[in-house]
Amino acid sequence: MRNFGNCFTKLFLIYLVTQCSSEAAQITEDYEFFELGSLKLSNSSGALETKYYITLGTFFLGLRWDEAVTACLTINGSLVSIETEFEKDGLDNLLENFVYNSSSKYGVDYWTSGKYDLASSTYRWTSNRTPFPQWAPWGPSEPFPISVDNPVGLRFESRKVATWRIPTFRNKFICEVSPPDMVVPCYSTNDLIIVLDSSGSVGSANYLIAKQFVAELAAGFTTHNESHIAFAVYSNNVQDIFRLDNILSPAEIAARIMAAPYHASGTPTDRAIDAAVAQFASLGRAVPRNLVVLTDGLSDNAALTRLAAERAKAAGIRSFAVGITSSIDMAELLAIAGGDASKVFTAANWAELVQLLAPVSSGICP
């Protein structure tokens, strides 16, 4: 993640304004991102820092919501999603400090990632599809009757009066930038099986890192009660740590993962894939089925692994290959992923594996 510190990032926005004479004039407006501050938001591995940025500019009147979404991407962020009361209170305090210590004004609307979802008739944070909380601090007479997918803004009057509303056409906005090693929670129904290479080449210390990665990834899918998750390790044989039909709590799932034994033997990746295919078939649920294979190198039999991957693809399973270290074989990883390069993820070493949490989790649950 880029380190912005307290400096400004200058961006330039060019848009066309159509005059009454139908003659288009090109106008350049510049605005700056200013770091409001950061909050430590909790996930299963502890408190991770999320930074918040606000837009400034002497003549900057704001952007449309879709333009603001794109602007946040330029700093590897997204429009802010306010998911907990802790985050709301913290952000309100950051805004209060910012307005008090600057020439900015109270009574300003800022775009958030919130938007009305016509399909589910629910307001959601578009960055992760989470529905709005019951405590949503809507302003007076808000939200008004819906006929289109209205985006939502935060109207900041003061720290004690910060409400959510459907604002006007152009507004300033707030971006949030989360750590790259933070799993993206999945709030749609998915079944997921994770299989972990437990061969001798991994090593006990690296195996612990791999299990921590699996525990983090699994935590992103225990946030939605309708999703099922399973975990297995494989060496000479495949060992189920827990299956898709388990009734474990999120804490119990994490504990089972971290207690998984290290076998330190062969790498029969084909058996692990076939075992996952059989388990999906036994449950028979009509939901997206996802398989994640973590390995540090070549399987015992590349031809058998390729055939097993083809059987998984034929069964409608979306397979993701995660390869660690320089010993991996890209051709085999691509075969495991059903020939889809977007489902292949690699880390040069075990220390970098954590950086794949966000891309893998968001790939499984886009």
C-alpha positions in Angstrom: 0.0 0.0 0.0 1.3 3.5 -0.8 2.4 5.5 2.2 0.8 8.9 1.8 1.7 10.2 5.3 0.2 13.7 5.7 1.1 14.8 2.2 -1.2 15.7 -0.6 -1.7 13.7 -3.8 -2.6 16.0 -6.6 -5.0 14.7 -9.2 -6.5 16.4 -12.2 -10.0 16.0 -13.4 -11.1 17.0 -16.9 -14.7 17.0 -17.8 -16.9 18.6 -20.5 -19.5 21.2 -19.7 -22.1 21.7 -22.4 -23.1 25.3 -22.8 -26.6 26.5 -23.8 -25.3 27.1 -27.3 -24.5 23.4 -27.4 -20.9 24.3 -27.7 -18.7 22.1 -25.5 -15.9 23.8 -23.4 -13.2 21.8 -21.7 -12.5 22.8 -18.1 -9.7 21.5 -15.9 -10.3 21.3 -12.1 -7.7 20.0 -9.7 -8.3 18.6 -6.3 -6.2 17.1 -3.6 -6.5 14.1 -1.3 -5.8 14.9 2.3 -5.3 12.2 4.9 -8.0 12.7 7.6 -6.4 10.1 9.8 -6.7 6.4 10.5 -8.8 4.0 12.6 -7.8 0.5 13.8 -10.7 -1.8 12.6 -10.8 -5.3 13.9 -10.8 -8.5 11.9 -9.9 -12.0 12.9 -6.2 -11.3 13.2 -6.5 -8.3 15.3 -6.8 -4.5 14.7 -5.6 -3.4 11.3 -5.3 0.2 10.3 -7.6 1.8 7.7 -6.8 5.3 6.4 -9.3 7.9 5.3 -8.8 10.5 2.7 -10.9 13.6 1.9 -10.9 15.7 -1.3 -9.9 19.4 -1.2 -9.7 22.1 -3.8 -10.3 25.9 -3.8 -12.7 25.7 -6.8 -13.5 22.0 -6.5 -17.3 21.6 -6.4 -17.3 17.8 -6.4 -17.8 14.8 -8.6 -20.7 12.6 -9.6 -20.8 9.3 -7.5 -19.5 7.1 -10.3 -16.6 9.5 -10.9 -15.8 9.5 -7.1 -15.7 5.7 -7.2 -13.0 5.9 -10.0 -11.1 8.6 -8.2 -10.7 6.5 -5.0 -9.2 3.7 -7.1 -6.3 6.0 -8.1 -5.0 5.7 -4.4 -5.8 2.0 -4.2 -8.9 2.7 -2.2 -12.7 2.8 -2.3 -15.5 5.1 -1.3 -15.9 4.8 2.5 -18.2 2.1 3.9 -19.3 2.7 7.4 -20.0 -0.7 8.8 -19.9 -0.3 12.6 -20.8 2.3 15.1 -17.2 2.4 16.2 -16.2 3.3 12.7 -19.0 5.9 12.4 -18.0 7.6 15.7 -14.3 7.5 14.7 -14.9 9.0 11.3 -17.1 11.7 12.7 -14.3 12.7 15.1 -11.8 12.7 12.2 -14.1 15.0 10.3 -14.7 17.3 13.3 -10.9 17.7 13.8 -10.4 18.3 10.1 -13.1 21.0 9.8 -12.1 22.7 13.1 -8.5 23.0 12.0 -9.0 24.0 8.4 -10.9 26.5 6.3 -13.5 23.9 5.4 -17.1 24.3 6.3 -19.7 22.4 8.2 -22.9 21.3 6.4 -21.1 19.5 3.6 -22.2 16.3 1.8 -19.6 13.6 1.1 -20.2 10.6 -1.1 -19.9 7.2 0.5 -20.0 3.8 -1.2 -23.6 3.3 -0.1 -26.3 2.8 -2.8 -29.8 1.5 -3.1 -29.8 -2.0 -4.6 -32.9 -2.4 -6.7 -32.6 -6.2 -6.9 -32.8 -6.7 -3.1 -34.7 -3.4 -2.3 -32.0 -2.7 0.3 -29.4 0.0 0.8 -25.9 -1.6 0.7 -22.2 -0.6 0.8 -21.2 -1.3 -2.8 -17.5 -2.0 -1.9 -18.5 -5.3 -0.2 -22.2 -5.7 -0.7 -22.9 -5.4 3.1 -26.5 -4.1 3.8 -26.8 -0.9 5.8 -27.0 -1.5 9.6 -30.2 -1.0 11.5 -28.7 1.9 13.4 -28.1 3.9 10.1 -28.4 7.6 11.1 -30.7 8.7 8.3 -31.5 12.4 8.2 -35.0 13.8 8.5 -37.4 12.4 5.9 -34.6 10.2 4.6 -34.4 8.0 2.6 -37.2 9.3 0.4 -39.2 6.8 -1.8 -37.0 4.9 -4.2 -37.4 4.6 -7.9 -33.7 4.5 -9.0 -30.5 3.2 -7.5 -29.7 6.3 -5.5 -26.2 6.7 -4.0 -25.9 7.8 -0.4 -23.9 10.7 1.1 -22.8 11.6 4.6 -23.9 15.1 5.6 -21.5 16.5 8.2 -23.0 19.2 10.3 -20.8 18.5 13.4 -19.4 15.5 15.3 -22.8 15.1 17.0 -24.9 15.7 13.9 -23.7 13.6 11.0 -26.5 12.0 9.0 -26.9 9.9 5.9 -29.0 11.2 3.1 -29.6 11.2 -0.7 -27.6 14.3 -1.7 -27.4 16.4 -4.9 -25.6 15.7 -8.2 -22.0 16.5 -7.4 -20.3 16.2 -4.0 -16.9 15.9 -2.4 -16.1 12.4 -1.1 -14.2 10.3 1.4 -12.0 7.3 0.3 -10.8 4.6 2.6 -7.6 2.6 2.1 -7.3 -0.7 3.9 -4.1 -2.8 4.4 -3.4 -5.2 1.5 -3.2 -8.1 3.9 -6.8 -7.8 5.0 -9.3 -10.4 3.8 -12.3 -9.2 1.9 -15.5 -10.5 3.7 -18.0 -12.4 1.5 -21.6 -11.6 2.1 -23.1 -13.8 -0.7 -23.8 -17.5 -0.4 -20.8 -19.6 -1.5 -19.4 -23.1 -0.7 -15.6 -23.2 -0.3 -13.2 -26.0 0.2 -9.5 -25.1 1.0 -6.9 -27.8 0.6 -3.3 -27.3 1.9 -0.1 -28.9 0.8 1.4 -30.7 3.8 4.4 -32.1 2.0 7.9 -32.3 3.4 9.2 -29.4 1.2 6.9 -26.9 3.0 8.7 -27.1 6.4 7.0 -26.8 9.8 7.5 -23.0 10.2 6.1 -22.2 6.8 3.3 -24.7 7.4 2.2 -22.5 10.4 2.2 -19.4 8.1 0.1 -21.3 5.6 -2.4 -22.3 8.3 -2.6 -18.7 9.5 -3.4 -17.7 5.9 -6.1 -20.3 5.6 -7.6 -19.2 9.0 -7.8 -15.6 7.7 -9.3 -16.6 4.4 -11.9 -18.8 6.1 -12.9 -15.9 8.4 -14.0 -13.9 5.3 -16.5 -16.6 4.5 -17.9 -17.3 8.1 -19.5 -13.8 8.1 -22.4 -15.1 6.0 -24.4 -17.9 7.7 -25.6 -19.4 4.4 -22.0 -20.2 3.2 -20.4 -23.5 4.0 -16.6 -24.0 4.3 -14.4 -27.1 4.5 -10.6 -27.6 5.1 -8.3 -30.5 4.3 -4.6 -31.1 4.2 -2.8 -33.5 1.9 0.5 -35.3 1.8 0.5 -39.1 1.0 -3.2 -39.0 1.8 -5.9 -36.4 2.1 -7.1 -35.6 5.7 -10.4 -33.7 6.2 -10.0 -31.3 9.1 -13.7 -30.4 8.8 -16.2 -30.9 6.1 -18.8 -28.6 4.4 -21.6 -29.9 6.6 -19.8 -28.9 9.8 -21.7 -26.9 12.5 -18.6 -25.3 13.9 -18.5 -21.7 15.1 -16.1 -19.2 13.4 -13.8 -19.5 16.5 -13.9 -23.3 16.3 -13.2 -23.3 12.6 -10.1 -21.1 13.2 -8.9 -23.4 16.1 -9.3 -26.5 13.9 -7.3 -25.0 11.1 -4.5 -24.0 13.4 -4.4 -27.4 15.0 -4.1 -29.3 11.6 -1.2 -31.7 11.7 1.9 -31.5 9.5 2.5 -34.7 7.6 5.8 -33.8 5.8 5.5 -36.4 3.0 4.4 -36.4 -0.6 2.3 -34.1 -2.8 -0.6 -35.9 -4.3 -2.5 -32.8 -5.5 -4.7 -34.9 -7.7 -6.1 -36.8 -4.7 -6.9 -33.5 -2.9 -8.8 -32.2 -5.9 -10.7 -35.4 -6.4 -11.6 -35.5 -2.7 -13.0 -32.0 -2.9 -15.0 -32.8 -6.0 -16.6 -35.8 -4.2 -17.4 -33.7 -1.2 -19.1 -31.0 -3.2 -21.1 -33.7 -5.0 -22.2 -35.3 -1.6 -23.6 -32.0 -0.4 -25.4 -31.2 -3.7 -26.1 -27.6 -3.0 -27.1 -25.3 -5.9 -24.7 -22.5 -4.9 -21.3 -21.4 -6.3 -18.7 -24.0 -5.5 -15.1 -22.8 -5.0 -11.9 -24.8 -4.4 -8.6 -23.2 -3.3 -5.4 -25.3 -3.6 -2.3 -24.0 -1.7 1.0 -25.6 -2.7 4.7 -24.8 -2.7 5.8 -26.8 -5.7 5.1 -29.6 -8.3 2.7 -32.4 -7.5 3.8 -36.0 -7.4 2.1 -36.6 -10.8 1.5 -33.6 -13.1 -0.6 -35.6 -15.5 -2.9 -36.9 -12.8 -3.2 -33.4 -11.3 -4.3 -32.0 -14.7 -6.9 -34.7 -15.1 -8.3 -34.1 -11.6 -8.5 -30.4 -12.4 -10.4 -31.1 -15.6 -12.9 -33.2 -13.6 -13.4 -30.3 -11.1 -14.0 -27.9 -14.0 -16.5 -30.3 -15.6 -18.3 -30.4 -12.3 -18.8 -26.7 -12.3 -16.3 -26.0 -9.6 -14.3 -22.7 -9.7 -10.8 -23.6 -8.8 -8.1 -21.2 -7.5 -4.4 -22.0 -7.4 -2.2 -20.4 -4.8 1.5 -21.1 -5.4 4.3 -20.2 -3.0 8.1 -20.0 -3.6 10.1 -20.3 -6.8 9.6 -24.1 -6.8 6.1 -23.7 -8.2 5.2 -24.8 -11.8 3.1 -22.1 -13.5 1.8 -24.5 -16.1 0.5 -26.8 -13.3 -1.0 -23.9 -11.4 -2.8 -22.8 -14.5 -4.1 -26.3 -15.1 -5.4 -26.5 -11.5 -7.2 -23.2 -12.1 -9.0 -24.6 -15.1 -6.9 -22.6 -17.6 -8.0 -19.3 -16.1 -5.0 -17.1 -15.3 -7.1 -14.7 -13.2 -7.5 -17.6 -10.7 -3.8 -18.2 -10.3 -2.0 -16.4 -7.4 1.6 -16.6 -6.5 3.9 -15.4 -3.7 7.7 -15.4 -4.0 8.1 -16.6 -0.4 6.1 -17.6 2.6 6.4 -14.1 4.2 4.6 -12.6 1.2 1.7 -15.1 1.3 -0.4 -12.8 3.5 -0.4 -10.2 0.7 -2.6 -12.6 -1.3 -5.5 -12.5 1.2 -7.3 -9.6 -0.4 -6.9 -10.7 -4.1 -7.8 -14.3 -3.4 -10.8 -13.6 -1.2 -12.2 -10.9 -3.6 -11.5 -13.3 -6.5 -13.7 -16.0 -4.9 -16.4 -13.5 -4.0 -16.3 -10.7 -6.5 
